[in-house]
Amino acid sequence: MKCPGCGSKAVGKVGPEQYYCWDCFIEYQYHGNRAKLYVVEEDGGLVEF
Ligand SMILES: [Zn+2]
């Protein structure tokens, strides 16, 4: 599973259909075959990218 943002393979699974990229520090979630990107804030909140 590659990061849809930067194409990196340094991606970890953090939940069902939910992944985190260690290279660009975004979290993303698949809805069907569309990926939604989120920025993780310092307090752990998610902001849609
Ligand atoms: Zn990335």
N, CA, C, O and the ligand as a Tripos MOL2 file, in Angstrom:
@<TRIPOS>MOLECULE
protein
  197   195    50     0     0
PROTEIN
NO_CHARGES

@<TRIPOS>ATOM
      1 N           0.8450   -1.2080    0.0000 N.3       1 MET1
      2 CA          0.0000    0.0000    0.0000 C.3       1 MET1
      3 C           0.8740    1.2490    0.0000 C.2       1 MET1
      4 O           1.5690    1.5110    0.9820 O.2       1 MET1
      5 N           0.8530    2.0130   -1.0670 N.am      2 LYS2
      6 CA          1.6740    3.2240   -1.1660 C.3       2 LYS2
      7 C           0.8990    4.4450   -0.7020 C.2       2 LYS2
      8 O          -0.3280    4.4960   -0.7800 O.2       2 LYS2
      9 N           1.6450    5.4220   -0.2220 N.am      3 CYS3
     10 CA          1.0360    6.6890    0.1820 C.3       3 CYS3
     11 C           0.5060    7.4190   -1.0530 C.2       3 CYS3
     12 O           1.2420    7.6040   -2.0220 O.2       3 CYS3
     13 N          -0.7720    7.8380   -1.0290 N.am      4 PRO4
     14 CA         -1.3220    8.5610   -2.1880 C.3       4 PRO4
     15 C          -0.7790    9.9760   -2.2950 C.2       4 PRO4
     16 O          -0.9260   10.6230   -3.3320 O.2       4 PRO4
     17 N          -0.1520   10.4630   -1.2260 N.am      5 GLY5
     18 CA          0.3920   11.8160   -1.2310 C.3       5 GLY5
     19 C           1.7740   11.8740   -1.8500 C.2       5 GLY5
     20 O           2.0200   12.6880   -2.7410 O.2       5 GLY5
     21 N           2.6900   11.0130   -1.3850 N.am      6 CYS6
     22 CA          4.0820   11.1070   -1.8340 C.3       6 CYS6
     23 C           4.5780    9.8320   -2.4990 C.2       6 CYS6
     24 O           5.6930    9.8110   -3.0200 O.2       6 CYS6
     25 N           3.7820    8.7720   -2.4940 N.am      7 GLY7
     26 CA          4.1910    7.5400   -3.1430 C.3       7 GLY7
     27 C           5.1290    6.6800   -2.3140 C.2       7 GLY7
     28 O           5.6180    5.6560   -2.7920 O.2       7 GLY7
     29 N           5.3860    7.0850   -1.0750 N.am      8 SER8
     30 CA          6.2870    6.3350   -0.2020 C.3       8 SER8
     31 C           5.6600    5.0200    0.2370 C.2       8 SER8
     32 O           4.4390    4.8870    0.3180 O.2       8 SER8
     33 N           6.5270    4.0540    0.5160 N.am      9 LYS9
     34 CA          6.0310    2.7830    1.0430 C.3       9 LYS9
     35 C           6.1560    2.7230    2.5600 C.2       9 LYS9
     36 O           5.8260    1.7050    3.1680 O.2       9 LYS9
     37 N           6.6320    3.8080    3.1770 N.am     10 ALA10
     38 CA          6.7760    3.8490    4.6340 C.3      10 ALA10
     39 C           5.4270    4.1740    5.2640 C.2      10 ALA10
     40 O           5.2280    5.2340    5.8570 O.2      10 ALA10
     41 N           4.5180    3.2300    5.1130 N.am     11 VAL11
     42 CA          3.1380    3.4450    5.5170 C.3      11 VAL11
     43 C           2.7510    2.4020    6.5570 C.2      11 VAL11
     44 O           3.0190    1.2110    6.3940 O.2      11 VAL11
     45 N           2.1160    2.8700    7.6260 N.am     12 GLY12
     46 CA          1.6760    1.9480    8.6590 C.3      12 GLY12
     47 C           0.1670    1.9320    8.7460 C.2      12 GLY12
     48 O          -0.4960    2.9430    8.5150 O.2      12 GLY12
     49 N          -0.3660    0.7750    9.0810 N.am     13 LYS13
     50 CA         -1.8150    0.6700    9.2300 C.3      13 LYS13
     51 C          -2.2010    1.0880   10.6410 C.2      13 LYS13
     52 O          -1.6430    0.5740   11.6100 O.2      13 LYS13
     53 N          -3.1400    2.0090   10.7710 N.am     14 VAL14
     54 CA         -3.5380    2.4810   12.0950 C.3      14 VAL14
     55 C          -4.9880    2.1400   12.4240 C.2      14 VAL14
     56 O          -5.4390    2.3810   13.5440 O.2      14 VAL14
     57 N          -5.7080    1.5920   11.4830 N.am     15 GLY15
     58 CA         -7.0970    1.2280   11.7380 C.3      15 GLY15
     59 C          -7.6570    0.5540   10.5130 C.2      15 GLY15
     60 O          -6.9550    0.3820    9.5170 O.2      15 GLY15
     61 N          -8.9340    0.1650   10.5790 N.am     16 PRO16
     62 CA         -9.5440   -0.4510    9.3980 C.3      16 PRO16
     63 C          -9.5890    0.5430    8.2420 C.2      16 PRO16
     64 O         -10.1980    1.6060    8.3600 O.2      16 PRO16
     65 N          -8.9500    0.2020    7.1310 N.am     17 GLU17
     66 CA         -8.8940    1.0650    5.9440 C.3      17 GLU17
     67 C          -8.2010    2.3910    6.2290 C.2      17 GLU17
     68 O          -8.4050    3.3620    5.5000 O.2      17 GLU17
     69 N          -7.3910    2.4450    7.2700 N.am     18 GLN18
     70 CA         -6.7830    3.7060    7.6740 C.3      18 GLN18
     71 C          -5.2730    3.5300    7.7830 C.2      18 GLN18
     72 O          -4.7970    2.5830    8.4090 O.2      18 GLN18
     73 N          -4.5310    4.4300    7.1830 N.am     19 TYR19
     74 CA         -3.0790    4.2800    7.0890 C.3      19 TYR19
     75 C          -2.3840    5.5930    7.4270 C.2      19 TYR19
     76 O          -2.9670    6.6710    7.3110 O.2      19 TYR19
     77 N          -1.1310    5.4800    7.8460 N.am     20 TYR20
     78 CA         -0.3460    6.6610    8.1950 C.3      20 TYR20
     79 C           0.9790    6.6240    7.4530 C.2      20 TYR20
     80 O           1.6570    5.5970    7.4330 O.2      20 TYR20
     81 N           1.3460    7.7450    6.8420 N.am     21 CYS21
     82 CA          2.6120    7.8230    6.1150 C.3      21 CYS21
     83 C           3.6710    8.4810    6.9870 C.2      21 CYS21
     84 O           3.4810    9.5940    7.4760 O.2      21 CYS21
     85 N           4.7800    7.7900    7.1770 N.am     22 TRP22
     86 CA          5.8610    8.3050    8.0110 C.3      22 TRP22
     87 C           6.7250    9.2960    7.2670 C.2      22 TRP22
     88 O           7.5500    9.9600    7.8950 O.2      22 TRP22
     89 N           6.5820    9.4290    5.9830 N.am     23 ASP23
     90 CA          7.4060   10.3600    5.2230 C.3      23 ASP23
     91 C           6.7750   11.7400    5.1240 C.2      23 ASP23
     92 O           7.4710   12.7460    5.2590 O.2      23 ASP23
     93 N           5.4750   11.8030    4.8920 N.am     24 CYS24
     94 CA          4.8470   13.1250    4.7910 C.3      24 CYS24
     95 C           3.8660   13.3800    5.9290 C.2      24 CYS24
     96 O           3.1700   14.3950    5.9380 O.2      24 CYS24
     97 N           3.8110   12.4460    6.8990 N.am     25 PHE25
     98 CA          3.0310   12.6520    8.1290 C.3      25 PHE25
     99 C           1.5680   12.9490    7.8770 C.2      25 PHE25
    100 O           0.9690   13.8020    8.5310 O.2      25 PHE25
    101 N           1.0110   12.2420    6.9340 N.am     26 ILE26
    102 CA         -0.4270   12.3580    6.7510 C.3      26 ILE26
    103 C          -1.0760   11.0070    7.0280 C.2      26 ILE26
    104 O          -0.4470    9.9540    6.9230 O.2      26 ILE26
    105 N          -2.3350   11.0740    7.3810 N.am     27 GLU27
    106 CA         -3.1110    9.8690    7.5560 C.3      27 GLU27
    107 C          -4.1070    9.8110    6.4070 C.2      27 GLU27
    108 O          -4.6120   10.8430    5.9650 O.2      27 GLU27
    109 N          -4.3830    8.6320    5.9350 N.am     28 TYR28
    110 CA         -5.3690    8.5480    4.8740 C.3      28 TYR28
    111 C          -6.2520    7.3340    5.0460 C.2      28 TYR28
    112 O          -5.8910    6.3430    5.6810 O.2      28 TYR28
    113 N          -7.4070    7.4520    4.4630 N.am     29 GLN29
    114 CA         -8.4590    6.4850    4.6580 C.3      29 GLN29
    115 C          -9.1050    6.2230    3.3100 C.2      29 GLN29
    116 O          -9.3680    7.1550    2.5500 O.2      29 GLN29
    117 N          -9.3580    4.9740    3.0160 N.am     30 TYR30
    118 CA         -9.9670    4.6410    1.7360 C.3      30 TYR30
    119 C         -11.4770    4.5440    1.8490 C.2      30 TYR30
    120 O         -12.0150    3.8830    2.7380 O.2      30 TYR30
    121 N         -12.1350    5.2120    0.9360 N.am     31 HIS31
    122 CA        -13.5840    5.1010    0.8060 C.3      31 HIS31
    123 C         -13.8220    4.5330   -0.5840 C.2      31 HIS31
    124 O         -13.8200    5.2710   -1.5690 O.2      31 HIS31
    125 N         -14.0250    3.2390   -0.6650 N.am     32 GLY32
    126 CA        -14.0390    2.5960   -1.9640 C.3      32 GLY32
    127 C         -12.6260    2.6640   -2.5180 C.2      32 GLY32
    128 O         -11.6910    2.1990   -1.8650 O.2      32 GLY32
    129 N         -12.4440    3.2350   -3.7160 N.am     33 ASN33
    130 CA        -11.0810    3.3680   -4.2290 C.3      33 ASN33
    131 C         -10.6040    4.8130   -4.1940 C.2      33 ASN33
    132 O          -9.6170    5.1670   -4.8390 O.2      33 ASN33
    133 N         -11.3210    5.6530   -3.4270 N.am     34 ARG34
    134 CA        -10.8950    7.0330   -3.2440 C.3      34 ARG34
    135 C         -10.2230    7.1790   -1.8950 C.2      34 ARG34
    136 O         -10.7280    6.6790   -0.8900 O.2      34 ARG34
    137 N          -9.0920    7.8600   -1.8640 N.am     35 ALA35
    138 CA         -8.4060    8.0890   -0.6000 C.3      35 ALA35
    139 C          -8.7230    9.4890   -0.0940 C.2      35 ALA35
    140 O          -8.6790   10.4640   -0.8440 O.2      35 ALA35
    141 N          -9.0440    9.5660    1.1970 N.am     36 LYS36
    142 CA         -9.1970   10.8690    1.8360 C.3      36 LYS36
    143 C          -7.9580   11.1070    2.6730 C.2      36 LYS36
    144 O          -7.5240   10.2250    3.4140 O.2      36 LYS36
    145 N          -7.3830   12.3030    2.5590 N.am     37 LEU37
    146 CA         -6.1460   12.5940    3.2750 C.3      37 LEU37
    147 C          -6.4320   13.4900    4.4790 C.2      37 LEU37
    148 O          -7.2690   14.3920    4.4260 O.2      37 LEU37
    149 N          -5.7160   13.2140    5.5580 N.am     38 TYR38
    150 CA         -5.8570   14.0180    6.7640 C.3      38 TYR38
    151 C          -4.4880   14.3970    7.2830 C.2      38 TYR38
    152 O          -3.5320   13.6270    7.1830 O.2      38 TYR38
    153 N          -4.4040   15.5990    7.8420 N.am     39 VAL39
    154 CA         -3.2010   16.0060    8.5490 C.3      39 VAL39
    155 C          -3.4390   15.7440   10.0330 C.2      39 VAL39
    156 O          -4.4910   16.0910   10.5710 O.2      39 VAL39
    157 N          -2.4600   15.1310   10.6880 N.am     40 VAL40
    158 CA         -2.5950   14.8540   12.1100 C.3      40 VAL40
    159 C          -2.0290   16.0370   12.8850 C.2      40 VAL40
    160 O          -0.8640   16.3970   12.7210 O.2      40 VAL40
    161 N          -2.8660   16.6400   13.7340 N.am     41 GLU41
    162 CA         -2.4180   17.7570   14.5560 C.3      41 GLU41
    163 C          -1.6820   17.2680   15.7910 C.2      41 GLU41
    164 O          -1.7140   16.0840   16.1260 O.2      41 GLU41
    165 N          -1.0160   18.2060   16.4660 N.am     42 GLU42
    166 CA         -0.2240   17.8290   17.6380 C.3      42 GLU42
    167 C          -1.0700   17.1770   18.7280 C.2      42 GLU42
    168 O          -0.5850   16.3160   19.4630 O.2      42 GLU42
    169 N          -2.3220   17.5850   18.8310 N.am     43 ASP43
    170 CA         -3.1840   17.0080   19.8660 C.3      43 ASP43
    171 C          -3.8280   15.7090   19.4030 C.2      43 ASP43
    172 O          -4.6620   15.1460   20.1130 O.2      43 ASP43
    173 N          -3.4560   15.2280   18.2270 N.am     44 GLY44
    174 CA         -3.9850   13.9650   17.7390 C.3      44 GLY44
    175 C          -5.2350   14.1030   16.9040 C.2      44 GLY44
    176 O          -5.7740   13.1090   16.4180 O.2      44 GLY44
    177 N          -5.7090   15.3500   16.7270 N.am     45 GLY45
    178 CA         -6.8980   15.5470   15.9080 C.3      45 GLY45
    179 C          -6.5840   15.4180   14.4270 C.2      45 GLY45
    180 O          -5.4310   15.5520   14.0170 O.2      45 GLY45
    181 N          -7.5940   15.1610   13.6390 N.am     46 LEU46
    182 CA         -7.4160   15.0040   12.1990 C.3      46 LEU46
    183 C          -8.0880   16.1610   11.4670 C.2      46 LEU46
    184 O          -9.2320   16.5180   11.7490 O.2      46 LEU46
    185 N          -7.3530   16.7330   10.5250 N.am     47 VAL47
    186 CA         -7.8960   17.8100    9.7120 C.3      47 VAL47
    187 C          -7.8490   17.3730    8.2640 C.2      47 VAL47
    188 O          -6.8080   16.9310    7.7780 O.2      47 VAL47
    189 N          -8.9610   17.4930    7.5780 N.am     48 GLU48
    190 CA         -8.9900   17.0560    6.1920 C.3      48 GLU48
    191 C          -8.0150   17.8610    5.3590 C.2      48 GLU48
    192 O          -7.9510   19.0850    5.4740 O.2      48 GLU48
    193 N          -7.2710   17.1870    4.5350 N.am     49 PHE49
    194 CA         -6.1810   17.7910    3.7680 C.3      49 PHE49
    195 C          -6.7140   18.4300    2.5140 C.2      49 PHE49
    196 O          -5.9460   18.9930    1.7340 O.2      49 PHE49
    197 ZN          3.4070   10.1580    2.1290 Zn       50 ZN50
@<TRIPOS>BOND
     1     1     2 1
     2     2     3 1
     3     3     4 2
     4     3     5 am
     5     5     6 1
     6     6     7 1
     7     7     8 2
     8     7     9 am
     9     9    10 1
    10    10    11 1
    11    11    12 2
    12    11    13 am
    13    13    14 1
    14    14    15 1
    15    15    16 2
    16    15    17 am
    17    17    18 1
    18    18    19 1
    19    19    20 2
    20    19    21 am
    21    21    22 1
    22    22    23 1
    23    23    24 2
    24    23    25 am
    25    25    26 1
    26    26    27 1
    27    27    28 2
    28    27    29 am
    29    29    30 1
    30    30    31 1
    31    31    32 2
    32    31    33 am
    33    33    34 1
    34    34    35 1
    35    35    36 2
    36    35    37 am
    37    37    38 1
    38    38    39 1
    39    39    40 2
    40    39    41 am
    41    41    42 1
    42    42    43 1
    43    43    44 2
    44    43    45 am
    45    45    46 1
    46    46    47 1
    47    47    48 2
    48    47    49 am
    49    49    50 1
    50    50    51 1
    51    51    52 2
    52    51    53 am
    53    53    54 1
    54    54    55 1
    55    55    56 2
    56    55    57 am
    57    57    58 1
    58    58    59 1
    59    59    60 2
    60    59    61 am
    61    61    62 1
    62    62    63 1
    63    63    64 2
    64    63    65 am
    65    65    66 1
    66    66    67 1
    67    67    68 2
    68    67    69 am
    69    69    70 1
    70    70    71 1
    71    71    72 2
    72    71    73 am
    73    73    74 1
    74    74    75 1
    75    75    76 2
    76    75    77 am
    77    77    78 1
    78    78    79 1
    79    79    80 2
    80    79    81 am
    81    81    82 1
    82    82    83 1
    83    83    84 2
    84    83    85 am
    85    85    86 1
    86    86    87 1
    87    87    88 2
    88    87    89 am
    89    89    90 1
    90    90    91 1
    91    91    92 2
    92    91    93 am
    93    93    94 1
    94    94    95 1
    95    95    96 2
    96    95    97 am
    97    97    98 1
    98    98    99 1
    99    99   100 2
   100    99   101 am
   101   101   102 1
   102   102   103 1
   103   103   104 2
   104   103   105 am
   105   105   106 1
   106   106   107 1
   107   107   108 2
   108   107   109 am
   109   109   110 1
   110   110   111 1
   111   111   112 2
   112   111   113 am
   113   113   114 1
   114   114   115 1
   115   115   116 2
   116   115   117 am
   117   117   118 1
   118   118   119 1
   119   119   120 2
   120   119   121 am
   121   121   122 1
   122   122   123 1
   123   123   124 2
   124   123   125 am
   125   125   126 1
   126   126   127 1
   127   127   128 2
   128   127   129 am
   129   129   130 1
   130   130   131 1
   131   131   132 2
   132   131   133 am
   133   133   134 1
   134   134   135 1
   135   135   136 2
   136   135   137 am
   137   137   138 1
   138   138   139 1
   139   139   140 2
   140   139   141 am
   141   141   142 1
   142   142   143 1
   143   143   144 2
   144   143   145 am
   145   145   146 1
   146   146   147 1
   147   147   148 2
   148   147   149 am
   149   149   150 1
   150   150   151 1
   151   151   152 2
   152   151   153 am
   153   153   154 1
   154   154   155 1
   155   155   156 2
   156   155   157 am
   157   157   158 1
   158   158   159 1
   159   159   160 2
   160   159   161 am
   161   161   162 1
   162   162   163 1
   163   163   164 2
   164   163   165 am
   165   165   166 1
   166   166   167 1
   167   167   168 2
   168   167   169 am
   169   169   170 1
   170   170   171 1
   171   171   172 2
   172   171   173 am
   173   173   174 1
   174   174   175 1
   175   175   176 2
   176   175   177 am
   177   177   178 1
   178   178   179 1
   179   179   180 2
   180   179   181 am
   181   181   182 1
   182   182   183 1
   183   183   184 2
   184   183   185 am
   185   185   186 1
   186   186   187 1
   187   187   188 2
   188   187   189 am
   189   189   190 1
   190   190   191 1
   191   191   192 2
   192   191   193 am
   193   193   194 1
   194   194   195 1
   195   195   196 2
@<TRIPOS>SUBSTRUCTURE
     1 MET1         2 RESIDUE 1 A MET
     2 LYS2         6 RESIDUE 1 A LYS
     3 CYS3        10 RESIDUE 1 A CYS
     4 PRO4        14 RESIDUE 1 A PRO
     5 GLY5        18 RESIDUE 1 A GLY
     6 CYS6        22 RESIDUE 1 A CYS
     7 GLY7        26 RESIDUE 1 A GLY
     8 SER8        30 RESIDUE 1 A SER
     9 LYS9        34 RESIDUE 1 A LYS
    10 ALA10       38 RESIDUE 1 A ALA
    11 VAL11       42 RESIDUE 1 A VAL
    12 GLY12       46 RESIDUE 1 A GLY
    13 LYS13       50 RESIDUE 1 A LYS
    14 VAL14       54 RESIDUE 1 A VAL
    15 GLY15       58 RESIDUE 1 A GLY
    16 PRO16       62 RESIDUE 1 A PRO
    17 GLU17       66 RESIDUE 1 A GLU
    18 GLN18       70 RESIDUE 1 A GLN
    19 TYR19       74 RESIDUE 1 A TYR
    20 TYR20       78 RESIDUE 1 A TYR
    21 CYS21       82 RESIDUE 1 A CYS
    22 TRP22       86 RESIDUE 1 A TRP
    23 ASP23       90 RESIDUE 1 A ASP
    24 CYS24       94 RESIDUE 1 A CYS
    25 PHE25       98 RESIDUE 1 A PHE
    26 ILE26      102 RESIDUE 1 A ILE
    27 GLU27      106 RESIDUE 1 A GLU
    28 TYR28      110 RESIDUE 1 A TYR
    29 GLN29      114 RESIDUE 1 A GLN
    30 TYR30      118 RESIDUE 1 A TYR
    31 HIS31      122 RESIDUE 1 A HIS
    32 GLY32      126 RESIDUE 1 A GLY
    33 ASN33      130 RESIDUE 1 A ASN
    34 ARG34      134 RESIDUE 1 A ARG
    35 ALA35      138 RESIDUE 1 A ALA
    36 LYS36      142 RESIDUE 1 A LYS
    37 LEU37      146 RESIDUE 1 A LEU
    38 TYR38      150 RESIDUE 1 A TYR
    39 VAL39      154 RESIDUE 1 A VAL
    40 VAL40      158 RESIDUE 1 A VAL
    41 GLU41      162 RESIDUE 1 A GLU
    42 GLU42      166 RESIDUE 1 A GLU
    43 ASP43      170 RESIDUE 1 A ASP
    44 GLY44      174 RESIDUE 1 A GLY
    45 GLY45      178 RESIDUE 1 A GLY
    46 LEU46      182 RESIDUE 1 A LEU
    47 VAL47      186 RESIDUE 1 A VAL
    48 GLU48      190 RESIDUE 1 A GLU
    49 PHE49      194 RESIDUE 1 A PHE
    50 ZN50       197 GROUP 0 **** ****
